[in-house]
């Protein structure tokens, strides 16, 4: 089983700011959300947990892992959020005129990671871990962008070509794969 959890809320989430890989903490609501998702998963069994090294994901994972203290944890940079380059710190509504995750969009910013680039690094992560943990229960704690790309990998591109169709709310858990 492969379960994905998006980190709890941050101030940038509230303000609609492109955070990218900026290493910011959860806000008070996000800390409460992390506690709730931890409680919701306390009776689940995980053979291994993979976490983005960014603080907001680590804080969310910590709230879950207090119920699973003996579960091995690995921090993997391939689970970091999309690199927004020069768009980092700007309002999402200004940066992305229609959809932030529109595959057919032509916008680009210096240092901006394309969806194809992001997909390649996330596929590299799955290609490494899936064979190693086949038949095991795996938890991934990361970011909305990683969740979107993961669903694209496992379910295909939405007909709309908008990965926003695969949006993950803060501190939401989602079953990516029942088995493999």
C-alpha positions in Angstrom: 0.0 0.0 0.0 1.3 3.5 -0.9 -0.2 6.4 1.1 0.5 10.0 0.4 0.1 12.9 2.9 0.5 16.5 2.0 2.0 18.7 4.7 -0.1 21.0 6.9 -0.9 24.6 6.2 1.7 27.3 6.0 1.3 31.1 5.9 2.2 31.1 2.3 -0.6 28.7 1.6 -3.0 31.1 3.3 -1.7 34.1 1.3 -1.5 32.3 -2.0 2.2 32.7 -2.4 4.4 30.5 -4.6 6.6 28.9 -1.9 8.5 26.3 -4.0 11.5 25.0 -2.0 11.6 27.9 0.5 12.0 26.1 3.8 9.1 27.5 5.9 7.3 26.1 9.0 3.7 25.1 9.4 1.5 27.8 10.9 -0.7 27.1 14.0 -3.5 25.7 11.8 -1.0 23.5 10.0 0.4 22.2 13.3 -3.2 21.3 14.3 -3.8 19.7 10.9 -0.7 17.6 11.3 -1.8 16.4 14.7 -5.2 15.4 13.3 -3.7 13.5 10.3 -1.4 11.8 12.8 -4.3 10.7 14.9 -6.2 9.6 11.8 -3.3 7.3 10.8 -2.3 6.1 14.3 -3.8 2.6 13.8 -2.3 2.2 10.3 0.8 0.1 9.8 3.8 1.5 7.8 6.9 -0.5 7.0 8.7 2.6 5.9 8.2 6.4 5.7 9.7 8.7 3.1 9.6 12.5 3.8 10.6 15.6 1.9 13.5 17.3 3.7 11.6 20.6 3.8 10.5 21.7 7.3 6.8 21.8 6.7 6.8 18.1 5.5 9.1 17.1 8.4 6.8 18.7 10.9 3.8 16.9 9.5 5.7 13.6 9.4 6.7 14.1 13.1 3.1 14.3 14.1 2.4 11.1 12.3 5.5 9.3 13.5 4.9 9.8 17.2 2.3 7.0 16.7 4.9 4.9 14.7 8.2 5.5 16.6 9.9 2.3 15.3 9.1 2.9 11.6 12.2 3.6 9.5 12.2 7.1 8.1 14.1 8.4 5.1 14.4 12.0 3.9 14.6 12.2 0.1 15.3 15.4 -1.9 13.3 14.0 -4.8 10.2 14.6 -2.7 10.8 18.4 -2.4 8.3 20.8 -3.9 8.6 22.1 -7.4 11.4 24.6 -7.9 9.6 27.9 -8.7 12.8 29.8 -9.5 12.2 33.6 -9.9 8.5 33.0 -9.3 9.2 32.1 -5.6 7.6 34.5 -3.2 5.2 36.0 -5.7 1.4 35.7 -5.6 0.2 32.5 -7.4 -2.5 34.5 -9.2 0.1 36.8 -10.7 2.6 34.1 -11.5 0.3 31.6 -13.1 -2.4 33.4 -15.2 -4.7 30.4 -15.5 -3.6 27.2 -13.8 -0.3 26.7 -12.0 -0.3 23.1 -13.2 -1.5 23.5 -16.8 0.7 21.1 -18.8 0.1 23.1 -22.0 1.0 26.5 -20.5 3.8 28.5 -22.0 4.9 30.6 -19.0 8.4 30.1 -17.6 10.6 31.8 -15.1 14.3 31.6 -14.6 15.1 28.6 -12.5 11.6 27.2 -13.0 11.2 23.4 -12.9 8.9 22.1 -15.7 6.3 19.4 -15.0 8.3 17.0 -17.2 11.5 17.7 -15.2 9.6 17.2 -11.9 8.0 14.0 -13.2 11.4 12.6 -14.1 12.7 13.1 -10.6 9.6 11.7 -8.9 9.6 8.7 -11.3 13.2 8.1 -10.3 12.1 8.0 -6.7 9.3 5.5 -7.4 11.5 3.4 -9.6 13.9 3.0 -6.8 11.5 2.4 -3.9 8.7 0.4 -5.4 10.7 -2.7 -6.2 12.5 -2.5 -2.8 9.2 -2.2 -0.9 7.0 -4.3 -3.1 4.0 -5.6 -1.0 4.9 -3.3 1.9 3.0 -0.4 3.4 4.8 2.9 2.5 3.9 6.4 3.7 5.1 9.4 1.8 4.9 12.9 3.4 5.5 15.7 0.9 3.9 18.5 -1.0 0.9 19.2 -3.2 3.1 19.2 -6.3 4.5 15.8 -5.5 1.0 14.5 -5.0 -0.1 15.9 -8.3 2.9 14.4 -10.1 2.4 11.1 -8.3 -1.2 10.8 -9.4 0.0 11.7 -13.0 2.5 8.8 -12.8 0.0 6.3 -11.4 -3.3 7.5 -13.0 -2.2 9.3 -16.1 -2.6 12.9 -17.3 -6.1 14.3 -16.7 -8.0 15.0 -19.9 -8.0 18.7 -19.1 -4.1 18.6 -19.0 -4.5 20.5 -15.7 -2.8 18.7 -12.8 -4.7 21.1 -10.6 -7.5 18.5 -11.0 -5.3 16.4 -8.7 -5.2 19.0 -5.9 -4.3 17.9 -2.4 -5.6 19.9 0.5 -3.3 20.5 3.4 -2.7 17.5 5.7 -4.8 15.3 3.5 -4.0 11.6 3.2 -4.6 9.8 -0.1 -4.2 6.2 -1.1 -2.0 6.3 -4.2 -1.7 2.5 -4.7 -3.5 -0.4 -3.0 -0.8 -2.8 -4.1 2.0 -3.3 -6.5 
